[in-house]
Amino acid sequence: MPLTIPREELMEKGHTACAGCGAALAMRYVLKGLGPKTVVTVPASCWAVIPGEYPSAALDVPLVYTTFASTGATISGIREGLDIQGKEDYNVVGFAGDGGTADIGLQSLSAAMERGHNVLYVMYDNEAYMNTGIQRSGSTPYGAWTTTTPVGSRRKYKREEKKNVAEMMISQGVPYVATATIAYPEDLERKISVAKSIRGPKYIQILSPCPPGWYYNSSDTVRISRLAVETKFFPLFESIQGKFKLFKPAKILPVKDYLSIQGRFSHLTEEEIDEIQKAVDRRWESLLQREKQDAIQ
């Protein structure tokens, strides 16, 4: 099979990400797909520190830092500024974590999408506020331990379901919405290519496992990313101009296979894992029905 992942590297060695950081791999693949004519902006997040201290830089493209709540507004302004200069061929990407997307930056993201700017917003989803101490976010899945949902005598692990930002973007009518993971780089690069071909706002959510926050061996990042898809815990899909397509993995595994190798889920009982499995199955069936319905229309 011919190699379809671009060889050009726009992310340098020597960054300060943790070993096995899913967010670092996500940025590397995103930049490979977008190419050198790209401007990236990041809010307060792991990626605000990964490039290293000034004058160090981990990226070979312009990088703009912004406030936690302002990624959507910042990419809007950069896009308008580049267009005024006649640089419409430049890609503008907001690269924000789940805290800066699902929670603090949601209003800014929604507004940028509503205004219709020709931008790409990438949420690297490590499912908690990892840079500030593994605090719970709206994107933290049900059952997970975090420092603000501790496990103890009262078993205060997260009781709420994961906020589904991709579904919000579809409901808002964003022309291109997709989910991806670093375990399927060919799929991720294809989705970046599709996003580049569509003029207007685009949103891609990339599952980005975090070894210290998810409590697993750093060598298992790709394995965990793949299991998230094979157990249907993190479905891969895309919505192109409202038409929904769902990726079906070659094999389907029980959700326990995914949960059992992460310390953040080690407190769950068999009964609780069964309930999570039922919830995962229900969502999967709803996604299959959506795809079927779109195919009929």
N, C-alpha and C positions, 0 to 999 in steps of 0.2 A: 504494500500500500504506500503510495507516495506521501511524503511529509507535507502536511498542509499548514503546520504551525510556522509562522514567520521566524526566520533565524535571527533577525536583527534584535539585539538586546538594548532596551532603553532604560533598564534599571541596572544600576551598578552594584558591584560587590561591596561589602563592608558596611552595610546598613546595620541598624541596631535591633532588628526584629528578633524575637525569641526563636530558638531552633524549632523548626517544624511549623512556623507561623503560616496559617492559611491566608491571612490578609496580605502577606508579602508575595505569595504565589499568585494571588488574585491580581494584584497590581502589575506584576510581571506579565501575565497573560493579557490583561487589558491593554497595556501599552504595546505589546507585540501586535495586537489586532488593529489598534488605532494608528500607529506609525508616528514618525517624528513631528508631523505638523499637528501637535496636540498641546493643549494647555490644561493642566490639572489643578483643581483646587481641593483642599482638604480642611475640615474643621478640627476642633479639638477632638483627638482620638488617638489610637495607637499610631496611626499614620502621621500624626503631627510630630512624633518623636522618632519614628523609624528612620527618616533620612539622616539623623545625626545632628550634632550641634554645628552652628555656623562656624566656619564657612563650608562645612561638609555638605554634600548633596548626593542623594542616591538615585536621582532621576536625571536623564538627559533631555528632559523637556521642561518648560517653565512650570514652576510649582507655586501656587498662591495659597497662603494660609488665611483662613477666615474664622469667624467666631462660631461657636457650637451651633447656633440656631440659623446660620445664614448661608449655608451651602447653596440652596436654591436661588437665593437672591444674588449671590456672587457669580454663579455661572451665567445668570441672566445678564448681568452687567458686562462680564467679559465677552459674551457673545455679541452684544450690541456694539461694544467698542471695536471688536475685530471686524464686524461687518462694515462699520463706518470707515475703517481703514482699507476696505476692499479685500480683507483676508477671510473670505467666506469659506475657503477650503480648509481652514483650521478646525480641528475637533475641539470642543469644549466639554470637559468631563468633570462632574462633581464626584469625588470619591470619599464616601462617608460611612462610618460604622452604623450599627443599628440604633445606638443611643442618639446619634445626631440625625437619624433618619426617621425611625419609627416613633420617637418621642420628641426630643427638643427641636429638631429641624423639620417636623412634619408640615407645619404651616408654610414654611418657605419652599419646600419641595412641591406641595400642592399648588401653590401660587405660580411657581415657575412653569409647571406642567399646564396649568390653566391658560397662561399667557401664550403658550405655544412656541416658546423659544426653541431654536434648533440646537439642542444640547442633549448630552447623555448623562444621566444620573446613575451612578453605581453605588449600591448599598453592599458593602462587604459585611456579611452577617455572621458575627461571632457570638451573637445571642446573649450579650451582657455588656456592661460598661467595663471592658477589660483594662483599659489604660489607667483607670482610677481605683481599681481594686475589686473587680469581679462583682459589681453590683447588678441587681436585676434590671432588665429593660423590658419594654413592651414586646420585644422579639424573643425574650427568653421563653423556651417551651415549658409547657405544663410538666411538673414533676422535678424540674431541675433545682439543684442546690446553687445558691449564690451567697455572697456575704450578707446580703440584705434579706435573703429568704433562707435562713439557717435551718439545719436539721438538728433537732434535739428532742427533748421530752415532749414538746408540743408539735414536732414535725412540721415546721413552718416552710417547707419547700414551696416553690411557686405553685399556686392553685389555679391561676388563670391560664387560658389558652394563649398561644403565640399570636401576636398581632400580625395580620396578613397584609403587609403593605403592597405587595404585588397585586393582590385582588383589588385594593383601593385604587391603584393606578389604572387597572382595567376598567373599573367602574367609572373613573373620571374621563375615560375616552382617550387615554394616551395611545398614540399610534402604534408604539411597539413596547411591549412589556415581556420580560423573560426572567426565568430563574436558571441558575447554573451552579456548577461546583468545579473546583480545581481538579477533581478526580477524572473529569471528562473534558480535557483541554481542547480536543477537536470540536466538541459541541460548543464550548465557550467561545472559541475563535470564530466559529460560524455565526454565532449570535452577535458577536461584535461586528462582523462584516455586514450582517443584515441591518443592524442598528445604524451603521455608517451610511447605508444606502437610502435610508428614510429621512426625509427632511421634516423636522419638527422635534418635539420632545420624545425621549426614549428613556426607559427605566430597566435596569438589569440588577437582579438581586443574586449575589454570589455567596453561597454558604462557605464560610471561612473558619474552619475549626481552630481552636485556641488551646494548645497543650496545657498551660498553667490554669486556665479558666475552666476547661472541661475535664481536667485531671486524667490525662492519658500520656503515654510515652510519645515523645515528639516524632519518632519514626513512623507513627501510625496515622499521620494526618491524611494522606491520600486514601488509605484503607478506610478510615472513618467517613471521609467524604463519599466514597463509593457506597459504603453500607447505608448511608443516609438515603441514597437513591434506591438501592436494591430492596430496602425495607419499606419504601414508600413514605418514610418519615419526612423527607424533603423532596417532593415531586419536582421534576424538571418539566417546564412547559414554556410556551411562548404564545403571545397574542399579537397577531399582525393585522392591524386595521380591524380589530374586533374579532378576527377568526382565531379560535383557540386550538392549539395542538399540544398533545401530551406525549412525553417521551416514556416508552415502556421498556424497562430494563429487561435484559435477556433472562434473568432469573429473579424471582421474588423470594425474599427471606423474611423470617419473623422479626418483628421490631425489637425483640429481646436481643438479637445479635448486635444491633446498633447500640442499645442502651447499656449492655453489660460490660463494654470495654471503656466506659467513661465513668470516672469517679463521681461526677456530679449527679449521676442517677443510681449510685450504689445502694442507697437507702430504700429504694422502692421494693415493695413486696410483690409476690407473684400476682396477687389480685390487682394491684395497681398497674402492673405491666400489662395485664390482660385488658384493663380499661383503656390504656393508651393504645393498645393494638386495635381495639374496636373503634376508637376515634379516628385512627389512621385509616382504617378500612372504609369508614363512612366517607371521609373526605376524598379518598381515592375514587370511590364509586361516583361521587358527585362530579369529580373532574372528568371521568369517563363519559358521564351523561352530558356534560357541557360540550365535550368534543363531538360527541355523536349528534347533538342538536345543531351545532354549527355546521357540521358536514351536510346536514339535510337542507339547511337554509340556502 
